[in-house]
Amino acid sequence: MGRLTGKTALVTGGALGIGRAACLRLAQEGARVAVTDLHDTEGHAVVETITKAGGSAGYWHLDVSHEADVRAVFEDVLQAFGHLDVLVNNAGITGPNKPTHEVTEAEWDHLMAVNVKGVFFCTKHALPYMMAAGHGSIINLSSIYGLVGAPDVPPYHASKGAVREMSKTDAMIYAKQGIRVNSVHPGFISTPMVENFAKSQGDAAKVRAGLDALHPLGHIGEADDIAWGIVYLASDESKFVTGAELVIDGGYTAR
């Protein structure tokens, strides 16, 4: 307890899955949490869970693909909480699961608008506040598919590779201002996104068993497995960590 006391964290895509778990664990460790998402009912529920447990949080509706919305929400969060110490760029979508030659321009652009431009916009508008304070931690959710390939969802893989490289570049640019930037690379995690993927393939139980088998530990992960990694990168325990890839994948990429 108390690893993040005094810090303010903003989490995108904070209503469900990894984002929700991150909000809960950041708050548990003492951070004031700005929960942002498009899923308003679930987002308000996260805030209610945090406040009932004695934490501090607020909810903001946010479409990360629109820069004007990002700017306005970040300004509002700063008015509410006074400063911004941690940004968790978690919002993302899977996109179309079809071969590259069948992906439409609109499908490609929509995914990149959320997964890549969203990270760019949020980072861009967090940085001035962090530079003024002389410190900050930006945590970008990439994927195992920002490290290795697979024969599916080409736009998703491309976007997660972009997030990995964006993290390294910004880590280099802003290190002298005390701002750390790192990427987190989850394996398959039990979230609504993965569950919906399994259902879309037909026999969800069979697909789940296949996903479990991809990981040397024998099972997919839980959202908290990633959330605790985020807490570490948000805390001063990771003060000498920047430009790094925190891989939390049950051994998937060790093969």
PEDA-V84426 format. One record per residue. N is the residue number from 0. RES is the residue in three letters. SS is DSSP state (H for helix, E for strand, L for the rest). PSI is psi in whole degrees, -180 to 180 (* if undefined). OMEGA is omega as a letter, one per 30 degrees, with the letter a starting at -180 (none if undefined). Layout:
# PEDA-V84426
N_RES_SS_PSI_OMEGA + N_RES_SS_PSI_OMEGA
This chain:
# PEDA-V84426
0_MET_L_147_l + 1_GLY_L_9_a + 2_ARG_L_-21_a + 3_LEU_L_21_a + 4_THR_L_132_l + 5_GLY_L_-8_a + 6_LYS_L_152_l + 7_THR_E_131_a + 8_ALA_E_137_l + 9_LEU_E_128_a + 10_VAL_E_124_l + 11_THR_E_149_a + 12_GLY_L_40_a + 13_GLY_L_2_a + 14_ALA_L_-27_a + 15_LEU_L_161_l + 16_GLY_H_-133_a + 17_ILE_H_-40_l + 18_GLY_H_-43_l + 19_ARG_H_-48_l + 20_ALA_H_-39_l + 21_ALA_H_-45_l + 22_CYS_H_-45_a + 23_LEU_H_-43_a + 24_ARG_H_-37_l + 25_LEU_H_-44_l + 26_ALA_H_-40_l + 27_GLN_H_-32_a + 28_GLU_L_11_l + 29_GLY_L_-3_l + 30_ALA_L_148_l + 31_ARG_E_130_a + 32_VAL_E_126_l + 33_ALA_E_109_l + 34_VAL_E_122_l + 35_THR_E_145_a + 36_ASP_E_176_l + 37_LEU_L_-16_a + 38_HIS_L_88_a + 39_ASP_H_-45_a + 40_THR_H_-48_l + 41_GLU_H_-35_l + 42_GLY_H_-45_l + 43_HIS_H_-34_l + 44_ALA_H_-37_l + 45_VAL_H_-45_l + 46_VAL_H_-42_l + 47_GLU_H_-42_l + 48_THR_H_-43_a + 49_ILE_H_-48_a + 50_THR_H_-35_l + 51_LYS_H_-27_l + 52_ALA_L_3_l + 53_GLY_L_7_a + 54_GLY_L_-178_a + 55_SER_E_127_a + 56_ALA_E_159_l + 57_GLY_E_159_a + 58_TYR_E_138_l + 59_TRP_E_131_l + 60_HIS_E_129_a + 61_LEU_L_127_l + 62_ASP_L_107_a + 63_VAL_L_-13_a + 64_SER_L_-4_l + 65_HIS_L_113_a + 66_GLU_H_-39_a + 67_ALA_H_-39_l + 68_ASP_H_-43_l + 69_VAL_H_-48_a + 70_ARG_H_-46_a + 71_ALA_H_-43_a + 72_VAL_H_-43_a + 73_PHE_H_-40_l + 74_GLU_H_-41_a + 75_ASP_H_-41_l + 76_VAL_H_-41_l + 77_LEU_H_-36_l + 78_GLN_H_-39_a + 79_ALA_H_-41_a + 80_PHE_H_-12_l + 81_GLY_L_-29_l + 82_HIS_L_166_l + 83_LEU_L_118_a + 84_ASP_L_-29_a + 85_VAL_E_132_l + 86_LEU_E_125_l + 87_VAL_E_104_l + 88_ASN_E_89_a + 89_ASN_L_-25_a + 90_ALA_L_133_l + 91_GLY_L_161_l + 92_ILE_L_160_a + 93_THR_L_-39_a + 94_GLY_L_-173_a + 95_PRO_L_137_l + 96_ASN_L_82_l + 97_LYS_L_158_a + 98_PRO_L_157_a + 99_THR_H_-41_a + 100_HIS_H_-9_l + 101_GLU_H_-9_a + 102_VAL_L_131_l + 103_THR_L_161_l + 104_GLU_H_-41_a + 105_ALA_H_-40_l + 106_GLU_H_-45_l + 107_TRP_H_-49_a + 108_ASP_H_-38_a + 109_HIS_H_-45_l + 110_LEU_H_-45_a + 111_MET_H_-32_l + 112_ALA_H_-37_a + 113_VAL_H_-53_a + 114_ASN_H_-29_a + 115_VAL_H_-55_l + 116_LYS_H_-35_l + 117_GLY_H_-43_l + 118_VAL_H_-44_l + 119_PHE_H_-51_a + 120_PHE_H_-47_a + 121_CYS_H_-40_l + 122_THR_H_-46_a + 123_LYS_H_-42_a + 124_HIS_H_-12_l + 125_ALA_H_-34_a + 126_LEU_H_-44_l + 127_PRO_H_-39_l + 128_TYR_H_-41_l + 129_MET_H_-39_l + 130_MET_H_-40_l + 131_ALA_H_-34_l + 132_ALA_H_-21_a + 133_GLY_L_15_l + 134_HIS_L_165_l + 135_GLY_E_158_l + 136_SER_E_120_l + 137_ILE_E_126_a + 138_ILE_E_113_a + 139_ASN_E_125_l + 140_LEU_E_109_l + 141_SER_L_-129_a + 142_SER_L_166_l + 143_ILE_H_-28_a + 144_TYR_H_13_l + 145_GLY_H_-4_a + 146_LEU_L_-40_a + 147_VAL_L_165_a + 148_GLY_L_174_l + 149_ALA_L_155_a + 150_PRO_L_53_l + 151_ASP_L_173_l + 152_VAL_L_64_a + 153_PRO_H_-42_a + 154_PRO_H_-37_l + 155_TYR_H_-48_a + 156_HIS_H_-43_l + 157_ALA_H_-40_a + 158_SER_H_-38_a + 159_LYS_H_-30_l + 160_GLY_H_-39_l + 161_ALA_H_-43_a + 162_VAL_H_-40_l + 163_ARG_H_-48_a + 164_GLU_H_-35_l + 165_MET_H_-39_a + 166_SER_H_-44_a + 167_LYS_H_-42_l + 168_THR_H_-49_a + 169_ASP_H_-32_l + 170_ALA_H_-41_l + 171_MET_H_-41_a + 172_ILE_H_-40_a + 173_TYR_H_6_a + 174_ALA_H_-40_a + 175_LYS_H_-15_l + 176_GLN_H_12_l + 177_GLY_L_17_a + 178_ILE_E_124_l + 179_ARG_E_141_l + 180_VAL_E_124_a + 181_ASN_E_158_l + 182_SER_E_147_l + 183_VAL_E_136_a + 184_HIS_E_87_l + 185_PRO_E_148_l + 186_GLY_L_-160_l + 187_PHE_L_129_a + 188_ILE_E_144_l + 189_SER_L_90_l + 190_THR_L_167_l + 191_PRO_H_-36_a + 192_MET_H_-47_a + 193_VAL_H_-39_l + 194_GLU_H_-41_l + 195_ASN_H_-36_l + 196_PHE_H_-46_a + 197_ALA_H_-43_l + 198_LYS_H_-36_a + 199_SER_H_-18_a + 200_GLN_L_-1_l + 201_GLY_L_-93_a + 202_ASP_L_94_a + 203_ALA_H_-40_a + 204_ALA_H_-40_l + 205_LYS_H_-42_l + 206_VAL_H_-42_l + 207_ARG_H_-43_l + 208_ALA_H_-39_l + 209_GLY_H_-39_l + 210_LEU_H_-42_l + 211_ASP_H_-43_a + 212_ALA_H_-19_l + 213_LEU_L_-18_a + 214_HIS_L_125_a + 215_PRO_L_-29_l + 216_LEU_L_-10_l + 217_GLY_L_4_l + 218_HIS_L_159_l + 219_ILE_L_168_a + 220_GLY_E_177_l + 221_GLU_L_157_a + 222_ALA_H_-36_l + 223_ASP_H_-27_l + 224_ASP_H_-37_l + 225_ILE_H_-39_a + 226_ALA_H_-40_l + 227_TRP_H_-31_l + 228_GLY_H_-39_l + 229_ILE_H_-42_l + 230_VAL_H_-44_l + 231_TYR_H_-48_a + 232_LEU_H_-26_l + 233_ALA_H_-24_a + 234_SER_L_168_l + 235_ASP_H_-8_l + 236_GLU_H_-25_a + 237_SER_H_29_a + 238_LYS_L_-18_l + 239_PHE_L_19_a + 240_VAL_L_115_l + 241_THR_L_150_a + 242_GLY_L_17_a + 243_ALA_L_164_l + 244_GLU_E_110_l + 245_LEU_E_104_a + 246_VAL_E_119_a + 247_ILE_E_86_a + 248_ASP_L_17_l + 249_GLY_L_19_l + 250_GLY_L_3_a + 251_TYR_H_-49_a + 252_THR_H_3_l + 253_ALA_H_-11_a + 254_ARG_L_*_none
